[in-house]
Amino acid sequence: MSVDQELEALVEAARAGDMKPVYLFSGDEFLCKRAVDALVEALVPEAARDFNLSVLDGALVDARRIAADLSQVPMLRGTKVVVVRDTTLLSSKGDLSAEVERAMRLFADGKRGEGARRMLAVLAKAKWTVEALTEASRTRWKKDLGVDAEALDPEVLEGIRQVIEAEGWSVPETDAQPLERLLGGDAPAGSVLVLTCEKPDRRSPLTRLIEERGVHLKCAVERRGRDIEGLDIRAVTRTILAEHEKRLEPEAERALKRAIGGDLRLIAAEVEKLCLYVGDRPTITRADVEAVGVSQIREEEFWELGNAVVGRDLTAALFYLDDAFAHGRHPIAIVAAIAGALRRALQVRAAAEAAGVAPGRRLRRLPDAVLESLAELRGKKPHPYAALKEWERSLGWPSVDAIGAALGACARADQALKRSGGVARLVVEALVFELCRGARVGTAA
């Protein structure tokens, strides 16, 4: 049974009164949101949603708060639903150092709220306070989070702390027992808990309890093979096309997937746009996809892969490369992202050397002259922390010329991809091996 069919079955059952006390939707964010919306629509009439629907941010609330909300009597007659989006109660501890890096990168790139929210989740898993962000010792950073505190930008940490405090947020407790006791006993009649989580920990007692007492639906599209051609996007497009009474030609679907990859949220947005573009015509063609100008995925979405290659971390690079292919990213877009990361490394390395910064020095911040030079090259001044991390990653290369030679390897891979048939993945994998292992890189003229 497909995800669509499973969702339809549980929604119809809930509409008929056969509802479970708890539902968990895990996997793709877009599909999880769609599933939550469909279930809420079935359980709570629109006129009652201001009173009988509570939506909580999983990064900010703990089990005690969720249990309290769930225990409250509905203000109006009917079912009460408590939705907790992106709960941290079910997620495993994972690689906290990577999560710290991701949170700080988001903050430095201007996504201050999202960066602060992600850091809150890290603090919760590590059982840290907000104050520890700026007060913890280097030893504690290394022991608890696996992070070298010398590489952290204190201005970013202070900024994250200020956002958290200004918003009135606090680190949620990770103890799920208050919720486990409620769901394991007599859950309040007429109340339903709905949770979303990207990847729940199957060993968690709360996850197991949810699967025993309720429903766990894994929200992922079907995929036949590893190539983007095998990605079945009908679960995303079917409803949109039906609402507009349109049909998507197979060639148009292929063009759409090649351009966007496996990002379901972007696919849905572009299909909606195409339905409006074709007007009264019933069919969306490949020419329509090209005319609307559906663009390739932004290279920022591959920054982990690009950073791993620049840092010459082969294990991490292969992990992110496999993830990119699994999500249907186009090989040319992947190479473009790697080239973009190398280009940034080349810029910051050249600017630092021009300013007299020795490659062996340990810095907490690059000189202003380097940041000003980067601002001229890129059209905007980079965040000091982001620029420092780019410079540190560039130190794995013996010289500016070596990074330039690596860019040449990317150009050759791009040409090979445009000529290749079914060996696209091999071309990209060979490039990653060449850059991370250093074979031939730096020896080209």
Buried (B, 14 or more C-beta within 10 A) or exposed (E): EEBBEBBEEBBEBBBEEEBBBBBBBBBBBBBBBBBBEBBBBBBBEEEBBEEBBBEBBBBBBBBBBBBBBBBEEBEBEBBBBBBBBBBBBBBEEEEBBBBBBBBBBBBBBEBBEBBBBBBBBBBBBBEBEBEBBEEBEEEBBBEBBEBEBEBBBEBBBEBBBEBBEEEEBBBBBBEBBBBBEBBBEEBBEBBBBBBBBBEBBEEBEBBBBBBEBBBBBBBBBEBEEEBBEEBBBBBBBEBBBEEBEBEBBEEBBBBBBBBBBBBBBBBBBBBBEBBEBBEEEEEBBBEBBEEBEBEBBBBEBBBBBBBBBBBBBBEBBBBBBBEBBEBBBBBBBBBBBBBBBBBBBBBBBBBBBEBEBEEEEEBEBBBEBBBEBBBEBEEEEBBBBBBBBBBBBBBBBEEBBBBBBBBBBBEBBBEBBEEBEEBBBEBBBBBBBBBBEBEEBBEEE
